[in-house]
């Protein structure tokens, strides 16, 4: 399933922010089967170690970039989404 996020506000002086997420698409395979309540098993299990997390390395993203034909170290990947 794919969903879309819809942010909203209400109010004039004091504004309340809220949002909703609505399913907008359903993934279907070539045989017509869906993925709902079935899921997908990964080809490669990739998990960062506690040491990777502590050092702000992301070997999982680095591996995904490599599989897509790019090049990135776990250290570079860890800096992409680092808190500023």
PyMOL Python script that loads the backbone (N, CA, C, O; Angstrom):
from pymol import cmd

cmd.read_pdbstr("""\
ATOM      1  N   UNK A   1       0.837  -1.172   0.000  1.00  0.00           N
ATOM      2  CA  UNK A   1       0.000   0.000   0.000  1.00  0.00           C
ATOM      3  C   UNK A   1       0.886   1.240   0.000  1.00  0.00           C
ATOM      4  O   UNK A   1       1.979   1.227   0.567  1.00  0.00           O
ATOM      5  N   UNK A   2       0.435   2.270  -0.611  1.00  0.00           N
ATOM      6  CA  UNK A   2       1.125   3.560  -0.587  1.00  0.00           C
ATOM      7  C   UNK A   2       0.163   4.585  -0.006  1.00  0.00           C
ATOM      8  O   UNK A   2      -1.035   4.562  -0.289  1.00  0.00           O
ATOM      9  N   UNK A   3       0.693   5.464   0.795  1.00  0.00           N
ATOM     10  CA  UNK A   3      -0.150   6.470   1.442  1.00  0.00           C
ATOM     11  C   UNK A   3       0.391   7.859   1.158  1.00  0.00           C
ATOM     12  O   UNK A   3       1.572   8.036   0.860  1.00  0.00           O
ATOM     13  N   UNK A   4      -0.484   8.830   1.255  1.00  0.00           N
ATOM     14  CA  UNK A   4      -0.101  10.228   1.078  1.00  0.00           C
ATOM     15  C   UNK A   4      -0.448  10.982   2.354  1.00  0.00           C
ATOM     16  O   UNK A   4      -1.497  10.761   2.959  1.00  0.00           O
ATOM     17  N   UNK A   5       0.447  11.871   2.749  1.00  0.00           N
ATOM     18  CA  UNK A   5       0.321  12.666   3.965  1.00  0.00           C
ATOM     19  C   UNK A   5      -0.327  14.000   3.617  1.00  0.00           C
ATOM     20  O   UNK A   5       0.122  14.680   2.694  1.00  0.00           O
ATOM     21  N   UNK A   6      -1.368  14.382   4.336  1.00  0.00           N
ATOM     22  CA  UNK A   6      -2.091  15.629   4.095  1.00  0.00           C
ATOM     23  C   UNK A   6      -2.068  16.490   5.356  1.00  0.00           C
ATOM     24  O   UNK A   6      -2.847  16.241   6.276  1.00  0.00           O
ATOM     25  N   UNK A   7      -1.194  17.498   5.423  1.00  0.00           N
ATOM     26  CA  UNK A   7      -1.172  18.382   6.599  1.00  0.00           C
ATOM     27  C   UNK A   7      -2.298  19.415   6.517  1.00  0.00           C
ATOM     28  O   UNK A   7      -2.674  19.851   5.429  1.00  0.00           O
ATOM     29  N   UNK A   8      -2.831  19.801   7.683  1.00  0.00           N
ATOM     30  CA  UNK A   8      -3.918  20.778   7.758  1.00  0.00           C
ATOM     31  C   UNK A   8      -3.716  21.685   8.969  1.00  0.00           C
ATOM     32  O   UNK A   8      -2.956  21.368   9.884  1.00  0.00           O
ATOM     33  N   UNK A   9      -4.407  22.806   8.952  1.00  0.00           N
ATOM     34  CA  UNK A   9      -4.457  23.690  10.120  1.00  0.00           C
ATOM     35  C   UNK A   9      -5.894  24.153  10.301  1.00  0.00           C
ATOM     36  O   UNK A   9      -6.685  24.154   9.358  1.00  0.00           O
ATOM     37  N   UNK A  10      -6.222  24.548  11.533  1.00  0.00           N
ATOM     38  CA  UNK A  10      -7.535  25.103  11.828  1.00  0.00           C
ATOM     39  C   UNK A  10      -7.350  26.185  12.890  1.00  0.00           C
ATOM     40  O   UNK A  10      -6.529  26.043  13.796  1.00  0.00           O
ATOM     41  N   UNK A  11      -8.105  27.246  12.771  1.00  0.00           N
ATOM     42  CA  UNK A  11      -8.046  28.311  13.761  1.00  0.00           C
ATOM     43  C   UNK A  11      -7.572  29.621  13.156  1.00  0.00           C
ATOM     44  O   UNK A  11      -6.989  29.655  12.072  1.00  0.00           O
ATOM     45  N   UNK A  12      -7.843  30.721  13.898  1.00  0.00           N
ATOM     46  CA  UNK A  12      -7.421  32.048  13.455  1.00  0.00           C
ATOM     47  C   UNK A  12      -6.341  32.601  14.370  1.00  0.00           C
ATOM     48  O   UNK A  12      -5.216  32.829  13.927  1.00  0.00           O
ATOM     49  N   UNK A  13      -6.665  32.820  15.642  1.00  0.00           N
ATOM     50  CA  UNK A  13      -5.674  33.337  16.589  1.00  0.00           C
ATOM     51  C   UNK A  13      -4.726  32.231  17.020  1.00  0.00           C
ATOM     52  O   UNK A  13      -3.517  32.303  16.799  1.00  0.00           O
ATOM     53  N   UNK A  14      -5.291  31.220  17.633  1.00  0.00           N
ATOM     54  CA  UNK A  14      -4.520  30.037  18.007  1.00  0.00           C
ATOM     55  C   UNK A  14      -4.756  28.993  16.914  1.00  0.00           C
ATOM     56  O   UNK A  14      -5.892  28.611  16.633  1.00  0.00           O
ATOM     57  N   UNK A  15      -3.683  28.552  16.320  1.00  0.00           N
ATOM     58  CA  UNK A  15      -3.788  27.613  15.206  1.00  0.00           C
ATOM     59  C   UNK A  15      -3.426  26.216  15.690  1.00  0.00           C
ATOM     60  O   UNK A  15      -2.420  26.014  16.370  1.00  0.00           O
ATOM     61  N   UNK A  16      -4.262  25.272  15.326  1.00  0.00           N
ATOM     62  CA  UNK A  16      -3.983  23.863  15.629  1.00  0.00           C
ATOM     63  C   UNK A  16      -3.553  23.179  14.336  1.00  0.00           C
ATOM     64  O   UNK A  16      -4.218  23.287  13.305  1.00  0.00           O
ATOM     65  N   UNK A  17      -2.453  22.489  14.411  1.00  0.00           N
ATOM     66  CA  UNK A  17      -1.940  21.747  13.261  1.00  0.00           C
ATOM     67  C   UNK A  17      -2.327  20.282  13.417  1.00  0.00           C
ATOM     68  O   UNK A  17      -2.209  19.718  14.505  1.00  0.00           O
ATOM     69  N   UNK A  18      -2.785  19.671  12.342  1.00  0.00           N
ATOM     70  CA  UNK A  18      -3.090  18.250  12.362  1.00  0.00           C
ATOM     71  C   UNK A  18      -2.860  17.696  10.962  1.00  0.00           C
ATOM     72  O   UNK A  18      -2.643  18.456  10.017  1.00  0.00           O
ATOM     73  N   UNK A  19      -2.905  16.403  10.831  1.00  0.00           N
ATOM     74  CA  UNK A  19      -2.675  15.795   9.528  1.00  0.00           C
ATOM     75  C   UNK A  19      -3.392  14.463   9.455  1.00  0.00           C
ATOM     76  O   UNK A  19      -3.821  13.903  10.464  1.00  0.00           O
ATOM     77  N   UNK A  20      -3.509  13.980   8.246  1.00  0.00           N
ATOM     78  CA  UNK A  20      -4.047  12.640   8.049  1.00  0.00           C
ATOM     79  C   UNK A  20      -3.226  11.965   6.958  1.00  0.00           C
ATOM     80  O   UNK A  20      -2.633  12.621   6.102  1.00  0.00           O
ATOM     81  N   UNK A  21      -3.210  10.667   7.013  1.00  0.00           N
ATOM     82  CA  UNK A  21      -2.512   9.884   6.012  1.00  0.00           C
ATOM     83  C   UNK A  21      -3.536   8.943   5.390  1.00  0.00           C
ATOM     84  O   UNK A  21      -4.203   8.182   6.091  1.00  0.00           O
ATOM     85  N   UNK A  22      -3.652   9.005   4.073  1.00  0.00           N
ATOM     86  CA  UNK A  22      -4.681   8.259   3.366  1.00  0.00           C
ATOM     87  C   UNK A  22      -4.025   7.312   2.361  1.00  0.00           C
ATOM     88  O   UNK A  22      -3.118   7.709   1.629  1.00  0.00           O
ATOM     89  N   UNK A  23      -4.481   6.076   2.327  1.00  0.00           N
ATOM     90  CA  UNK A  23      -4.002   5.121   1.341  1.00  0.00           C
ATOM     91  C   UNK A  23      -4.449   5.574  -0.034  1.00  0.00           C
ATOM     92  O   UNK A  23      -5.636   5.803  -0.266  1.00  0.00           O
ATOM     93  N   UNK A  24      -3.487   5.704  -0.955  1.00  0.00           N
ATOM     94  CA  UNK A  24      -3.799   6.192  -2.297  1.00  0.00           C
ATOM     95  C   UNK A  24      -3.447   5.188  -3.397  1.00  0.00           C
ATOM     96  O   UNK A  24      -3.757   5.422  -4.566  1.00  0.00           O
ATOM     97  N   UNK A  25      -2.803   4.073  -3.035  1.00  0.00           N
ATOM     98  CA  UNK A  25      -2.436   3.084  -4.051  1.00  0.00           C
ATOM     99  C   UNK A  25      -2.272   1.713  -3.407  1.00  0.00           C
ATOM    100  O   UNK A  25      -2.032   1.594  -2.205  1.00  0.00           O
ATOM    101  N   UNK A  26      -2.403   0.701  -4.221  1.00  0.00           N
ATOM    102  CA  UNK A  26      -2.225  -0.672  -3.768  1.00  0.00           C
ATOM    103  C   UNK A  26      -1.265  -1.347  -4.739  1.00  0.00           C
ATOM    104  O   UNK A  26      -1.481  -1.310  -5.950  1.00  0.00           O
ATOM    105  N   UNK A  27      -0.219  -1.956  -4.223  1.00  0.00           N
ATOM    106  CA  UNK A  27       0.763  -2.641  -5.057  1.00  0.00           C
ATOM    107  C   UNK A  27       0.212  -4.011  -5.443  1.00  0.00           C
ATOM    108  O   UNK A  27      -0.222  -4.782  -4.587  1.00  0.00           O
ATOM    109  N   UNK A  28       0.236  -4.299  -6.732  1.00  0.00           N
ATOM    110  CA  UNK A  28      -0.219  -5.599  -7.237  1.00  0.00           C
ATOM    111  C   UNK A  28       0.910  -6.206  -8.068  1.00  0.00           C
ATOM    112  O   UNK A  28       1.562  -5.516  -8.852  1.00  0.00           O
ATOM    113  N   UNK A  29       1.124  -7.479  -7.889  1.00  0.00           N
ATOM    114  CA  UNK A  29       2.138  -8.197  -8.650  1.00  0.00           C
ATOM    115  C   UNK A  29       1.577  -8.595 -10.012  1.00  0.00           C
ATOM    116  O   UNK A  29       0.382  -8.434 -10.262  1.00  0.00           O
ATOM    117  N   UNK A  30       2.429  -9.111 -10.887  1.00  0.00           N
ATOM    118  CA  UNK A  30       1.991  -9.479 -12.241  1.00  0.00           C
ATOM    119  C   UNK A  30       0.915 -10.570 -12.229  1.00  0.00           C
ATOM    120  O   UNK A  30       0.135 -10.684 -13.174  1.00  0.00           O
ATOM    121  N   UNK A  31       0.876 -11.368 -11.160  1.00  0.00           N
ATOM    122  CA  UNK A  31      -0.161 -12.402 -11.065  1.00  0.00           C
ATOM    123  C   UNK A  31      -1.439 -11.898 -10.401  1.00  0.00           C
ATOM    124  O   UNK A  31      -2.371 -12.672 -10.184  1.00  0.00           O
ATOM    125  N   UNK A  32      -1.490 -10.607 -10.077  1.00  0.00           N
ATOM    126  CA  UNK A  32      -2.668 -10.021  -9.465  1.00  0.00           C
ATOM    127  C   UNK A  32      -2.682 -10.062  -7.951  1.00  0.00           C
ATOM    128  O   UNK A  32      -3.549  -9.454  -7.324  1.00  0.00           O
ATOM    129  N   UNK A  33      -1.729 -10.773  -7.353  1.00  0.00           N
ATOM    130  CA  UNK A  33      -1.664 -10.868  -5.890  1.00  0.00           C
ATOM    131  C   UNK A  33      -1.150  -9.553  -5.306  1.00  0.00           C
ATOM    132  O   UNK A  33      -0.346  -8.852  -5.921  1.00  0.00           O
ATOM    133  N   UNK A  34      -1.629  -9.242  -4.117  1.00  0.00           N
ATOM    134  CA  UNK A  34      -1.179  -8.048  -3.419  1.00  0.00           C
ATOM    135  C   UNK A  34      -0.193  -8.393  -2.320  1.00  0.00           C
ATOM    136  O   UNK A  34       0.079  -9.566  -2.064  1.00  0.00           O
ATOM    137  N   UNK A  35       0.339  -7.369  -1.672  1.00  0.00           N
ATOM    138  CA  UNK A  35       1.293  -7.569  -0.587  1.00  0.00           C
ATOM    139  C   UNK A  35       0.671  -7.366   0.792  1.00  0.00           C
ATOM    140  O   UNK A  35       1.312  -7.621   1.812  1.00  0.00           O
ATOM    141  N   UNK A  36      -0.566  -6.912   0.818  1.00  0.00           N
ATOM    142  CA  UNK A  36      -1.243  -6.647   2.085  1.00  0.00           C
ATOM    143  C   UNK A  36      -1.273  -7.898   2.950  1.00  0.00           C
ATOM    144  O   UNK A  36      -1.728  -8.951   2.505  1.00  0.00           O
ATOM    145  N   UNK A  37      -0.798  -7.790   4.169  1.00  0.00           N
ATOM    146  CA  UNK A  37      -0.754  -8.858   5.177  1.00  0.00           C
ATOM    147  C   UNK A  37       0.128 -10.040   4.763  1.00  0.00           C
ATOM    148  O   UNK A  37       0.065 -11.106   5.375  1.00  0.00           O
ATOM    149  N   UNK A  38       0.957  -9.849   3.715  1.00  0.00           N
ATOM    150  CA  UNK A  38       1.886 -10.885   3.280  1.00  0.00           C
ATOM    151  C   UNK A  38       3.317 -10.408   3.473  1.00  0.00           C
ATOM    152  O   UNK A  38       4.140 -11.109   4.063  1.00  0.00           O
ATOM    153  N   UNK A  39       3.612  -9.199   2.969  1.00  0.00           N
ATOM    154  CA  UNK A  39       4.947  -8.630   3.096  1.00  0.00           C
ATOM    155  C   UNK A  39       5.905  -9.169   2.053  1.00  0.00           C
ATOM    156  O   UNK A  39       5.538  -9.951   1.176  1.00  0.00           O
ATOM    157  N   UNK A  40       7.144  -8.725   2.180  1.00  0.00           N
ATOM    158  CA  UNK A  40       8.202  -9.110   1.255  1.00  0.00           C
ATOM    159  C   UNK A  40       9.410  -9.524   2.083  1.00  0.00           C
ATOM    160  O   UNK A  40       9.821  -8.802   2.991  1.00  0.00           O
ATOM    161  N   UNK A  41       9.976 -10.676   1.773  1.00  0.00           N
ATOM    162  CA  UNK A  41      11.186 -11.122   2.458  1.00  0.00           C
ATOM    163  C   UNK A  41      12.397 -10.485   1.771  1.00  0.00           C
ATOM    164  O   UNK A  41      12.504 -10.544   0.546  1.00  0.00           O
ATOM    165  N   UNK A  42      13.302  -9.884   2.530  1.00  0.00           N
ATOM    166  CA  UNK A  42      14.473  -9.254   1.913  1.00  0.00           C
ATOM    167  C   UNK A  42      15.419 -10.297   1.320  1.00  0.00           C
ATOM    168  O   UNK A  42      15.540 -11.406   1.841  1.00  0.00           O
ATOM    169  N   UNK A  43      16.086  -9.930   0.231  1.00  0.00           N
ATOM    170  CA  UNK A  43      17.103 -10.800  -0.366  1.00  0.00           C
ATOM    171  C   UNK A  43      18.341 -10.850   0.515  1.00  0.00           C
ATOM    172  O   UNK A  43      18.990 -11.888   0.639  1.00  0.00           O
ATOM    173  N   UNK A  44      18.656  -9.717   1.124  1.00  0.00           N
ATOM    174  CA  UNK A  44      19.863  -9.592   1.951  1.00  0.00           C
ATOM    175  C   UNK A  44      19.461  -8.977   3.285  1.00  0.00           C
ATOM    176  O   UNK A  44      18.843  -7.913   3.317  1.00  0.00           O
ATOM    177  N   UNK A  45      19.802  -9.632   4.369  1.00  0.00           N
ATOM    178  CA  UNK A  45      19.544  -9.069   5.688  1.00  0.00           C
ATOM    179  C   UNK A  45      20.678  -8.110   6.022  1.00  0.00           C
ATOM    180  O   UNK A  45      21.842  -8.509   6.041  1.00  0.00           O
ATOM    181  N   UNK A  46      20.350  -6.862   6.284  1.00  0.00           N
ATOM    182  CA  UNK A  46      21.363  -5.849   6.583  1.00  0.00           C
ATOM    183  C   UNK A  46      20.936  -5.082   7.817  1.00  0.00           C
ATOM    184  O   UNK A  46      19.907  -4.406   7.810  1.00  0.00           O
ATOM    185  N   UNK A  47      21.718  -5.183   8.869  1.00  0.00           N
ATOM    186  CA  UNK A  47      21.422  -4.486  10.115  1.00  0.00           C
ATOM    187  C   UNK A  47      22.681  -3.776  10.613  1.00  0.00           C
ATOM    188  O   UNK A  47      23.767  -4.355  10.570  1.00  0.00           O
ATOM    189  N   UNK A  48      22.556  -2.541  11.083  1.00  0.00           N
ATOM    190  CA  UNK A  48      23.722  -1.879  11.667  1.00  0.00           C
ATOM    191  C   UNK A  48      23.992  -2.458  13.055  1.00  0.00           C
ATOM    192  O   UNK A  48      23.070  -2.854  13.768  1.00  0.00           O
ATOM    193  N   UNK A  49      25.250  -2.500  13.419  1.00  0.00           N
ATOM    194  CA  UNK A  49      25.612  -2.985  14.759  1.00  0.00           C
ATOM    195  C   UNK A  49      25.468  -1.844  15.758  1.00  0.00           C
ATOM    196  O   UNK A  49      25.404  -0.683  15.353  1.00  0.00           O
ATOM    197  N   UNK A  50      25.415  -2.143  17.050  1.00  0.00           N
ATOM    198  CA  UNK A  50      25.409  -1.069  18.052  1.00  0.00           C
ATOM    199  C   UNK A  50      26.614  -0.138  17.902  1.00  0.00           C
ATOM    200  O   UNK A  50      26.500   1.069  18.111  1.00  0.00           O
ATOM    201  N   UNK A  51      27.770  -0.707  17.538  1.00  0.00           N
ATOM    202  CA  UNK A  51      28.968   0.136  17.341  1.00  0.00           C
ATOM    203  C   UNK A  51      28.781   1.083  16.159  1.00  0.00           C
ATOM    204  O   UNK A  51      29.232   2.227  16.209  1.00  0.00           O
ATOM    205  N   UNK A  52      28.114   0.615  15.086  1.00  0.00           N
ATOM    206  CA  UNK A  52      27.831   1.483  13.938  1.00  0.00           C
ATOM    207  C   UNK A  52      26.942   2.643  14.356  1.00  0.00           C
ATOM    208  O   UNK A  52      27.191   3.793  13.993  1.00  0.00           O
ATOM    209  N   UNK A  53      25.909   2.335  15.116  1.00  0.00           N
ATOM    210  CA  UNK A  53      24.989   3.382  15.559  1.00  0.00           C
ATOM    211  C   UNK A  53      25.699   4.397  16.450  1.00  0.00           C
ATOM    212  O   UNK A  53      25.493   5.602  16.306  1.00  0.00           O
ATOM    213  N   UNK A  54      26.529   3.916  17.364  1.00  0.00           N
ATOM    214  CA  UNK A  54      27.252   4.815  18.264  1.00  0.00           C
ATOM    215  C   UNK A  54      28.223   5.707  17.500  1.00  0.00           C
ATOM    216  O   UNK A  54      28.438   6.858  17.878  1.00  0.00           O
ATOM    217  N   UNK A  55      28.811   5.180  16.424  1.00  0.00           N
ATOM    218  CA  UNK A  55      29.784   5.945  15.638  1.00  0.00           C
ATOM    219  C   UNK A  55      29.125   6.714  14.487  1.00  0.00           C
ATOM    220  O   UNK A  55      29.817   7.330  13.677  1.00  0.00           O
ATOM    221  N   UNK A  56      27.801   6.680  14.416  1.00  0.00           N
ATOM    222  CA  UNK A  56      27.040   7.365  13.368  1.00  0.00           C
ATOM    223  C   UNK A  56      27.420   6.888  11.969  1.00  0.00           C
ATOM    224  O   UNK A  56      27.524   7.681  11.033  1.00  0.00           O
ATOM    225  N   UNK A  57      27.625   5.583  11.846  1.00  0.00           N
ATOM    226  CA  UNK A  57      27.862   4.958  10.539  1.00  0.00           C
ATOM    227  C   UNK A  57      26.570   4.296  10.080  1.00  0.00           C
ATOM    228  O   UNK A  57      25.792   3.805  10.899  1.00  0.00           O
ATOM    229  N   UNK A  58      26.344   4.284   8.770  1.00  0.00           N
ATOM    230  CA  UNK A  58      25.155   3.631   8.222  1.00  0.00           C
ATOM    231  C   UNK A  58      25.566   2.641   7.130  1.00  0.00           C
ATOM    232  O   UNK A  58      25.488   2.957   5.943  1.00  0.00           O
ATOM    233  N   UNK A  59      26.003   1.444   7.532  1.00  0.00           N
ATOM    234  CA  UNK A  59      26.422   0.460   6.533  1.00  0.00           C
ATOM    235  C   UNK A  59      25.265  -0.054   5.675  1.00  0.00           C
ATOM    236  O   UNK A  59      25.489  -0.535   4.564  1.00  0.00           O
ATOM    237  N   UNK A  60      24.056   0.039   6.166  1.00  0.00           N
ATOM    238  CA  UNK A  60      22.892  -0.431   5.414  1.00  0.00           C
ATOM    239  C   UNK A  60      22.641   0.490   4.220  1.00  0.00           C
ATOM    240  O   UNK A  60      22.467   0.012   3.098  1.00  0.00           O
ATOM    241  N   UNK A  61      22.621   1.800   4.448  1.00  0.00           N
ATOM    242  CA  UNK A  61      22.441   2.748   3.352  1.00  0.00           C
ATOM    243  C   UNK A  61      23.621   2.677   2.390  1.00  0.00           C
ATOM    244  O   UNK A  61      23.427   2.746   1.176  1.00  0.00           O
ATOM    245  N   UNK A  62      24.831   2.542   2.903  1.00  0.00           N
ATOM    246  CA  UNK A  62      26.010   2.437   2.037  1.00  0.00           C
ATOM    247  C   UNK A  62      25.893   1.219   1.122  1.00  0.00           C
ATOM    248  O   UNK A  62      26.246   1.303  -0.054  1.00  0.00           O
ATOM    249  N   UNK A  63      25.410   0.103   1.633  1.00  0.00           N
ATOM    250  CA  UNK A  63      25.235  -1.109   0.834  1.00  0.00           C
ATOM    251  C   UNK A  63      24.144  -0.909  -0.217  1.00  0.00           C
ATOM    252  O   UNK A  63      24.284  -1.375  -1.348  1.00  0.00           O
ATOM    253  N   UNK A  64      23.063  -0.224   0.144  1.00  0.00           N
ATOM    254  CA  UNK A  64      21.985   0.046  -0.813  1.00  0.00           C
ATOM    255  C   UNK A  64      22.495   0.917  -1.957  1.00  0.00           C
ATOM    256  O   UNK A  64      22.156   0.680  -3.116  1.00  0.00           O
ATOM    257  N   UNK A  65      23.294   1.909  -1.642  1.00  0.00           N
ATOM    258  CA  UNK A  65      23.875   2.772  -2.677  1.00  0.00           C
ATOM    259  C   UNK A  65      24.766   1.937  -3.596  1.00  0.00           C
ATOM    260  O   UNK A  65      24.738   2.098  -4.816  1.00  0.00           O
ATOM    261  N   UNK A  66      25.549   1.054  -3.005  1.00  0.00           N
ATOM    262  CA  UNK A  66      26.426   0.175  -3.786  1.00  0.00           C
ATOM    263  C   UNK A  66      25.610  -0.725  -4.723  1.00  0.00           C
ATOM    264  O   UNK A  66      25.971  -0.891  -5.888  1.00  0.00           O
ATOM    265  N   UNK A  67      24.517  -1.303  -4.223  1.00  0.00           N
ATOM    266  CA  UNK A  67      23.663  -2.155  -5.050  1.00  0.00           C
ATOM    267  C   UNK A  67      23.031  -1.373  -6.201  1.00  0.00           C
ATOM    268  O   UNK A  67      22.727  -1.943  -7.248  1.00  0.00           O
ATOM    269  N   UNK A  68      22.832  -0.063  -6.004  1.00  0.00           N
ATOM    270  CA  UNK A  68      22.252   0.788  -7.049  1.00  0.00           C
ATOM    271  C   UNK A  68      23.312   1.307  -8.022  1.00  0.00           C
ATOM    272  O   UNK A  68      23.002   2.061  -8.944  1.00  0.00           O
ATOM    273  N   UNK A  69      24.575   0.894  -7.807  1.00  0.00           N
ATOM    274  CA  UNK A  69      25.637   1.284  -8.732  1.00  0.00           C
ATOM    275  C   UNK A  69      26.462   2.473  -8.293  1.00  0.00           C
ATOM    276  O   UNK A  69      27.325   2.933  -9.041  1.00  0.00           O
ATOM    277  N   UNK A  70      26.218   2.982  -7.096  1.00  0.00           N
ATOM    278  CA  UNK A  70      26.966   4.127  -6.594  1.00  0.00           C
ATOM    279  C   UNK A  70      28.065   3.711  -5.648  1.00  0.00           C
ATOM    280  O   UNK A  70      28.376   2.528  -5.507  1.00  0.00           O
ATOM    281  N   UNK A  71      28.644   4.698  -5.004  1.00  0.00           N
ATOM    282  CA  UNK A  71      29.721   4.445  -4.058  1.00  0.00           C
ATOM    283  C   UNK A  71      29.577   5.400  -2.874  1.00  0.00           C
ATOM    284  O   UNK A  71      29.492   6.615  -3.051  1.00  0.00           O
ATOM    285  N   UNK A  72      29.551   4.842  -1.682  1.00  0.00           N
ATOM    286  CA  UNK A  72      29.426   5.641  -0.474  1.00  0.00           C
ATOM    287  C   UNK A  72      29.944   4.819   0.692  1.00  0.00           C
ATOM    288  O   UNK A  72      29.650   3.628   0.798  1.00  0.00           O
ATOM    289  N   UNK A  73      30.717   5.453   1.567  1.00  0.00           N
ATOM    290  CA  UNK A  73      31.199   4.748   2.754  1.00  0.00           C
ATOM    291  C   UNK A  73      30.116   4.782   3.823  1.00  0.00           C
ATOM    292  O   UNK A  73      29.236   5.642   3.776  1.00  0.00           O
ATOM    293  N   UNK A  74      30.162   3.868   4.783  1.00  0.00           N
ATOM    294  CA  UNK A  74      29.209   3.911   5.890  1.00  0.00           C
ATOM    295  C   UNK A  74      29.281   5.236   6.662  1.00  0.00           C
ATOM    296  O   UNK A  74      28.268   5.714   7.173  1.00  0.00           O
ATOM    297  N   UNK A  75      30.474   5.825   6.744  1.00  0.00           N
ATOM    298  CA  UNK A  75      30.627   7.114   7.430  1.00  0.00           C
ATOM    299  C   UNK A  75      29.906   8.227   6.669  1.00  0.00           C
ATOM    300  O   UNK A  75      29.226   9.056   7.274  1.00  0.00           O
ATOM    301  N   UNK A  76      30.055   8.244   5.343  1.00  0.00           N
ATOM    302  CA  UNK A  76      29.357   9.249   4.522  1.00  0.00           C
ATOM    303  C   UNK A  76      27.844   9.067   4.629  1.00  0.00           C
ATOM    304  O   UNK A  76      27.102  10.041   4.753  1.00  0.00           O
ATOM    305  N   UNK A  77      27.401   7.832   4.582  1.00  0.00           N
ATOM    306  CA  UNK A  77      25.968   7.553   4.679  1.00  0.00           C
ATOM    307  C   UNK A  77      25.421   7.994   6.023  1.00  0.00           C
ATOM    308  O   UNK A  77      24.303   8.505   6.098  1.00  0.00           O
ATOM    309  N   UNK A  78      26.187   7.806   7.080  1.00  0.00           N
ATOM    310  CA  UNK A  78      25.749   8.194   8.409  1.00  0.00           C
ATOM    311  C   UNK A  78      25.593   9.694   8.600  1.00  0.00           C
ATOM    312  O   UNK A  78      24.865  10.144   9.485  1.00  0.00           O
ATOM    313  N   UNK A  79      26.281  10.464   7.767  1.00  0.00           N
ATOM    314  CA  UNK A  79      26.186  11.927   7.867  1.00  0.00           C
ATOM    315  C   UNK A  79      25.019  12.522   7.091  1.00  0.00           C
ATOM    316  O   UNK A  79      24.667  13.684   7.295  1.00  0.00           O
ATOM    317  N   UNK A  80      24.418  11.737   6.205  1.00  0.00           N
ATOM    318  CA  UNK A  80      23.317  12.264   5.379  1.00  0.00           C
ATOM    319  C   UNK A  80      22.118  12.706   6.197  1.00  0.00           C
ATOM    320  O   UNK A  80      21.487  13.715   5.883  1.00  0.00           O
ATOM    321  N   UNK A  81      21.802  11.963   7.237  1.00  0.00           N
ATOM    322  CA  UNK A  81      20.617  12.275   8.034  1.00  0.00           C
ATOM    323  C   UNK A  81      20.986  12.581   9.486  1.00  0.00           C
ATOM    324  O   UNK A  81      20.170  12.398  10.389  1.00  0.00           O
ATOM    325  N   UNK A  82      22.198  13.041   9.704  1.00  0.00           N
ATOM    326  CA  UNK A  82      22.655  13.366  11.055  1.00  0.00           C
ATOM    327  C   UNK A  82      21.889  14.566  11.592  1.00  0.00           C
ATOM    328  O   UNK A  82      21.597  15.510  10.858  1.00  0.00           O
ATOM    329  N   UNK A  83      21.569  14.519  12.878  1.00  0.00           N
ATOM    330  CA  UNK A  83      20.894  15.648  13.527  1.00  0.00           C
ATOM    331  C   UNK A  83      21.813  16.857  13.511  1.00  0.00           C
ATOM    332  O   UNK A  83      23.009  16.741  13.777  1.00  0.00           O
ATOM    333  N   UNK A  84      21.274  17.969  13.213  1.00  0.00           N
ATOM    334  CA  UNK A  84      22.095  19.189  13.130  1.00  0.00           C
ATOM    335  C   UNK A  84      21.866  20.044  14.339  1.00  0.00           C
ATOM    336  O   UNK A  84      22.462  21.115  14.461  1.00  0.00           O
TER     337      UNK A  84
END
""", "prot")
cmd.dss("prot")
cmd.show_as("cartoon", "prot")
cmd.util.cbc("prot")
cmd.orient("prot")
